[in-house]
Amino acid sequence: MKISDFQTKDVINIVDGRKLGQISDLELDLRQGRIDSIVVPSYSRFFGMFGNGTDVIIPWRNIVKIGTDVVLVRIDDAKVYRTEEDDVGVR
């Protein structure tokens, strides 16, 4: 599967049924050679350029199912945010 395949899928939280958006990026663990988490921009962002700069960071272990059209995730917290100022290093 390619990242471009991920980016066309809607991310849905199965806890509350809410659509979180679409995947914009992946965080990789290069030492282990695996995906650590997926990044979904908040709804207030417009093409990643405008908005408050918050992302929903979803750990890979929280992905329940990757389907044809959607990625089902389980997020029990209200939201897991990280601002651009918190970013350290390269995603």
Backbone as CSV, one residue per row, in Angstrom:
resi,resn,N_x,N_y,N_z,CA_x,CA_y,CA_z,C_x,C_y,C_z
1,MET,0.839,-1.179,0.000,0.000,0.000,0.000,0.885,1.242,0.000
2,LYS,0.516,2.230,-0.790,1.260,3.481,-0.885,0.607,4.551,-0.018
3,ILE,1.365,5.581,0.376,0.805,6.665,1.175,-0.317,7.367,0.412
4,SER,-0.211,7.431,-0.912,-1.274,8.066,-1.694,-2.589,7.290,-1.551
5,ASP,-2.513,5.972,-1.328,-3.722,5.183,-1.067,-4.347,5.565,0.269
6,PHE,-3.503,5.815,1.275,-3.993,6.244,2.590,-4.675,7.601,2.520
7,GLN,-4.106,8.515,1.765,-4.579,9.893,1.752,-5.967,10.062,1.153
8,THR,-6.487,9.073,0.483,-7.830,9.172,-0.092,-8.897,8.585,0.829
9,LYS,-8.488,8.012,1.947,-9.429,7.369,2.858,-9.832,8.318,3.990
10,ASP,-11.108,8.252,4.383,-11.571,9.001,5.538,-11.179,8.251,6.802
11,VAL,-10.802,8.997,7.841,-10.462,8.404,9.125,-11.662,8.591,10.051
12,ILE,-12.187,7.469,10.577,-13.378,7.481,11.418,-13.029,6.914,12.790
13,ASN,-13.438,7.628,13.848,-13.242,7.149,15.209,-14.424,6.256,15.573
14,ILE,-14.172,4.974,15.870,-15.269,4.050,16.159,-15.884,4.280,17.545
15,VAL,-15.212,5.050,18.396,-15.743,5.315,19.732,-16.979,6.200,19.652
16,ASP,-16.912,7.262,18.823,-18.045,8.182,18.726,-18.598,8.317,17.304
17,GLY,-18.008,7.591,16.340,-18.492,7.635,14.964,-18.132,8.892,14.206
18,ARG,-17.279,9.709,14.770,-16.936,10.997,14.155,-15.879,10.840,13.070
19,LYS,-16.086,11.556,11.969,-15.089,11.616,10.899,-14.018,12.612,11.321
20,LEU,-12.768,12.148,11.350,-11.666,12.998,11.783,-11.007,13.732,10.622
21,GLY,-11.170,13.232,9.418,-10.555,13.850,8.244,-9.834,12.792,7.422
22,GLN,-8.845,13.236,6.672,-8.048,12.332,5.859,-6.583,12.435,6.263
23,ILE,-5.860,11.364,6.072,-4.459,11.294,6.471,-3.626,12.246,5.617
24,SER,-2.815,13.063,6.298,-1.948,13.988,5.571,-0.490,13.551,5.618
25,ASP,-0.144,12.747,6.638,1.257,12.395,6.807,1.365,11.136,7.659
26,LEU,2.532,10.542,7.634,2.851,9.395,8.472,4.087,9.734,9.287
27,GLU,4.135,9.248,10.526,5.350,9.359,11.322,6.008,7.990,11.328
28,LEU,7.288,7.963,10.995,8.018,6.706,10.842,9.039,6.522,11.940
29,ASP,9.241,5.284,12.339,10.346,4.906,13.207,11.386,4.264,12.291
30,LEU,12.373,5.029,11.893,13.361,4.545,10.929,14.248,3.455,11.504
31,ARG,14.475,3.484,12.802,15.303,2.439,13.416,14.615,1.085,13.382
32,GLN,13.320,1.082,13.632,12.552,-0.170,13.643,11.971,-0.497,12.266
33,GLY,11.957,0.487,11.370,11.412,0.270,10.038,9.913,0.081,10.029
34,ARG,9.190,0.915,10.795,7.733,0.782,10.865,7.060,2.148,10.985
35,ILE,5.766,2.144,10.789,4.965,3.358,10.936,4.591,3.505,12.406
36,ASP,4.877,4.674,12.993,4.521,4.948,14.388,3.109,5.482,14.516
37,SER,2.736,6.403,13.633,1.423,7.029,13.744,1.013,7.662,12.421
38,ILE,-0.276,7.958,12.341,-0.799,8.695,11.196,-1.158,10.098,11.674
39,VAL,-1.094,11.056,10.774,-1.364,12.455,11.101,-2.566,12.912,10.286
40,VAL,-3.561,13.460,10.995,-4.763,13.983,10.353,-4.871,15.461,10.717
41,PRO,-4.859,16.364,9.721,-4.981,17.787,10.046,-6.368,18.086,10.585
42,SER,-6.444,19.074,11.477,-7.745,19.461,12.024,-8.583,20.099,10.933
43,TYR,-9.899,20.143,11.139,-10.807,20.692,10.140,-10.568,22.167,9.866
44,SER,-9.944,22.894,10.796,-9.761,24.332,10.607,-8.649,24.672,9.628
45,ARG,-7.903,23.671,9.200,-6.811,23.937,8.260,-7.312,23.853,6.830
46,PHE,-6.788,24.714,5.978,-7.166,24.764,4.573,-5.949,24.423,3.754
47,PHE,-5.908,23.217,3.206,-4.771,22.734,2.427,-3.464,22.807,3.207
48,GLY,-3.558,22.690,4.554,-2.364,22.650,5.385,-1.658,23.978,5.537
49,MET,-2.239,25.067,5.014,-1.536,26.350,5.062,-2.132,27.312,6.070
50,PHE,-3.430,27.276,6.277,-4.080,28.226,7.158,-4.695,27.476,8.328
51,GLY,-4.848,28.163,9.431,-5.466,27.524,10.585,-4.542,27.595,11.780
52,ASN,-4.935,26.884,12.830,-4.198,26.997,14.076,-3.028,26.030,14.174
53,GLY,-2.788,25.222,13.168,-1.603,24.371,13.145,-1.679,23.161,14.043
54,THR,-2.882,22.695,14.363,-2.987,21.497,15.186,-3.272,20.288,14.320
55,ASP,-2.700,19.180,14.694,-2.906,17.917,13.999,-3.428,16.901,14.992
56,VAL,-4.205,15.965,14.517,-4.595,14.824,15.322,-3.578,13.731,15.030
57,ILE,-2.852,13.300,16.060,-1.830,12.274,15.930,-2.429,10.969,16.443
58,ILE,-2.504,9.969,15.574,-3.133,8.704,15.925,-2.068,7.607,15.875
59,PRO,-1.728,7.049,17.035,-0.730,5.968,17.046,-1.192,4.784,16.192
60,TRP,-0.255,4.123,15.555,-0.560,2.989,14.682,-1.335,1.904,15.420
61,ARG,-1.039,1.719,16.702,-1.729,0.686,17.489,-3.218,0.985,17.665
62,ASN,-3.642,2.228,17.425,-5.051,2.606,17.556,-5.839,2.375,16.271
63,ILE,-5.176,1.942,15.208,-5.890,1.630,13.972,-6.538,0.262,14.137
64,VAL,-7.860,0.231,13.948,-8.624,-0.998,14.112,-8.720,-1.754,12.796
65,LYS,-8.989,-1.030,11.710,-9.190,-1.673,10.408,-8.907,-0.666,9.305
66,ILE,-8.228,-1.128,8.261,-8.021,-0.317,7.066,-8.884,-0.926,5.985
67,GLY,-9.932,-0.200,5.602,-10.863,-0.689,4.601,-10.611,-0.068,3.240
68,THR,-11.509,-0.344,2.318,-11.392,0.177,0.959,-11.524,1.694,0.925
69,ASP,-12.472,2.230,1.719,-12.755,3.664,1.692,-12.415,4.397,2.981
70,VAL,-12.259,3.662,4.083,-12.054,4.308,5.383,-10.960,3.612,6.186
71,VAL,-10.441,4.366,7.156,-9.538,3.828,8.167,-10.270,3.995,9.496
72,LEU,-10.563,2.885,10.171,-11.251,2.921,11.453,-10.214,2.960,12.563
73,VAL,-10.373,3.927,13.470,-9.440,4.089,14.583,-10.217,4.118,15.890
74,ARG,-9.526,3.826,16.978,-10.124,3.909,18.306,-9.353,4.960,19.101
75,ILE,-10.029,6.085,19.362,-9.447,7.145,20.183,-10.424,7.397,21.322
76,ASP,-10.032,6.991,22.529,-10.893,7.164,23.689,-10.843,8.582,24.230
77,ASP,-9.687,9.251,24.097,-9.582,10.643,24.518,-10.400,11.508,23.578
78,ALA,-10.778,12.703,24.033,-11.541,13.608,23.180,-10.785,13.869,21.884
79,LYS,-9.530,14.272,21.984,-8.662,14.468,20.824,-7.223,14.420,21.281
80,VAL,-6.379,13.979,20.421,-4.946,13.975,20.689,-4.343,14.957,19.703
81,TYR,-3.946,16.110,20.204,-3.428,17.164,19.338,-1.950,17.362,19.535
82,ARG,-1.311,17.851,18.512,0.052,18.331,18.622,0.145,19.546,17.726
83,THR,0.665,20.634,18.252,0.824,21.836,17.442,2.122,21.771,16.678
84,GLU,2.247,22.615,15.658,3.463,22.634,14.858,4.677,23.024,15.687
85,GLU,4.475,23.812,16.760,5.593,24.200,17.606,6.144,23.010,18.374
86,ASP,5.309,21.975,18.601,5.747,20.788,19.317,6.558,19.848,18.450
87,ASP,6.492,20.011,17.133,7.216,19.129,16.226,8.716,19.259,16.450
88,VAL,9.352,18.112,16.612,10.794,18.077,16.745,11.311,17.082,15.738
89,GLY,12.210,17.500,14.897,12.744,16.586,13.897,11.865,16.517,12.660
90,VAL,12.061,15.477,11.917,11.380,15.299,10.644,10.330,14.212,10.774
91,ARG,9.168,14.455,10.197,8.118,13.427,10.174,8.310,12.543,9.011
